[in-house]
Amino acid sequence: MTEQAEETVRRHAIEDIGVPDGQPMLFAHGYGCDQNMWRLVTPFFADSYRVVLFDHVGVGRSDLQAYDDARYGSLDGYASDVLRIVHDLDLHDVIFVGHSVSAMIGVLAAIREPDRFATLILVGPSPSYIDDGDYVGGFSRSDIEEMMHALDSNYLGWSSAIAPMIMANPQRPELSQELVNSFCATDPDIAKKFAKVTFLSDNRKDLAEVTTPSLVMQCTDDIIAPLAVGEYVTAHLRESTMVVMNATGHCPNLSAPEETIEVITAYLKGR
């Protein structure tokens, strides 16, 4: 491994497991989370694939000193990190599995270097969270502004309030608590900045530039990325398949890992 590759591994706390010479599956976590959110899913794929997990800079076990306001002032900076990982680990024919905001990060990376990616698996993707004319993003602009205000004024309180709505599994409060704990483990200043980048981004026009075959995994009762958003993403990607899951909420990797595995496996076998 080169010195640069070792630095990238340290920077993103990369875990490289599974079949060393297998087709790589690169798992990317969503906002407020880290690679641990994939722990119930990735062991299944490690038997057949080279599974690569990482933390976005600023969260989890990543190098917090590497966080830079300018670089991470847009999703492009995070997409550049994905491509850095792909290059430094010499990954080809990548199956990119991105949850929530990482779905759009993967889209941006695949647009820039489509030859590196075999397929995009987009879990709860949203190209824009704000309603705009006929487009239904799930939130009004005032909703997002109120959210940003709540983040700025009381991040921990916001985390405790929003987590149950994101999980949408009231019968399993431990899931919401895990999400709260994950939010609270993130540096508040970085979390606030990442939230603004996430919820104020608009990647609708980027979808038409994607040439990589894609799977859209849409959950039921997802307050963050409702059904209309999943349908929009599917309709605006050139080669896409949409699966509406029985899983409720925005985090099927935690709430319904078995179904998540089944949907991904069926799609990959179909290809």
Summary of the structure (lengths in Angstrom):
residues: 271
radius of gyration: 17.2
end to end distance: 31.6
largest distance: 50.2
contacts: 925
relative contact order: 0.15
helix: 50%
strand: 18%
